[in-house]
Amino acid sequence: EEEEEEEVFTTTEEPTTTYPPAGPCTYSAIYQTTFNGNKLLKTVSVKSPSECFAACYALGCRSANLYSAGTCDLFKDALIDYRRPDVVGFQHGAVYFDGIQCQGPPKVVESP
């Protein structure tokens, strides 16, 4: 008799925090990959990659995993900190953003 695996997905509603826009960001993206760093800052619920970058900028992260399910893991460490292949893994529907640097929101100059 053949066993059939069934995937069960559960979701919990977590309060969402809105972070100010991070402005233009530069990064490297590795698709279908996740980073397993040691310095996880926070996991946040997001609706878009820009919300992930805004949270990253606000919390001072260096890298992030973005999942298609709408979550973003923010890390204080990055792939460059490790010289081993075991800190990254394949994950369908995920993107690892490395070396994230954002300029921040545009400065508002008030005229006298």
N, C-alpha and C positions, 0 to 999 in steps of 0.2 A: 504494500500500500504506500502510495506516494504522499509524503508530508507536504503540506502547503503552508508557506509562511505568510502571515498576514501582518501588514504594517499598521500600527495604530498611532494616530497623531492626536495629541492633546494640546490645547492652547490655554494659557492663562492670561487673563487681562492684567497687564502691569501698567501702573501709572506712567504716562509718557511725559517726558520733560522736553520742553522746546528750547533749543540752543540757538543763539544768534547765528546768522549766516557766517560762514568761514571765509568768504571771498574766494578768489581763484586758488586752486590747489594743484600741486604737482605730486605725482606718485608713480610707482610701478604697479601694474596689475598682473596677477597670476590667476588665470581662470581655472575653475574646477579644483581649487586648491585651498586648504586651510592651514593656518599657522598655529602651532601648539606651543606658544610661549609660556614662560614662567611668571610673567608680570602682567596678568589680566587686570586692567583698571576697572572695567565695567562692561556689562552687556546691556545694550539699549534697544528698545523697539523703534524701528524706523519705517518710513513709507518710501524713502528714496535714498540713493547713494549720497546726495547732498546733505541729508539729515545725519548720515553716518559721519561725514567729514566735519560737519558743524559740531557734533558731539566730540569728535576727536580733537578738534582745535580747542574747544572749551576746556577739555580735561587734560590736554597736553600729551596725547598719545603719539606714538611713532608708527604704528601699524594697526591694521584692522582686518577682521574677517567679516564679510557681508554675506548674509544668507538670503536665499530667495524667499524664505518664510517671513522675512521682515525683521530680522535681528542683526545686530552689529556688535561684534566683540572688539573692544578697544584695548590695545596692549601698550605698555610702557617700553617693552623690548621689541626687537625686530629681527628678521632673518639674519642680518649681517652680524648680530651678536653671537651667533652659533656657527660653528664650522662642521656641522653634522647634518646629514639628510633626514634624520628622524624627527625633525621639528616641523616638517610639512607633510601633509597627507592629501590624498585625493578625496574630494567631496563634490558630488554632482550638485549644481545649483549654488555654488559658493564662489566667492572671489576674495583673494587675499590682496590687500593693498599694502605695499611696503614703501618706506621712506616718505611718508605723507608730510608735506609741508604746505601750509595754507597762509595766505597773506593777511587774512582777517578781513573784517567788514570794511567797506570804504569809509574813510575819514570824512566827517561832515565839517566843512569849514563855514563858520558863521560870518557873514559880512557885517561890518560895523554899521 
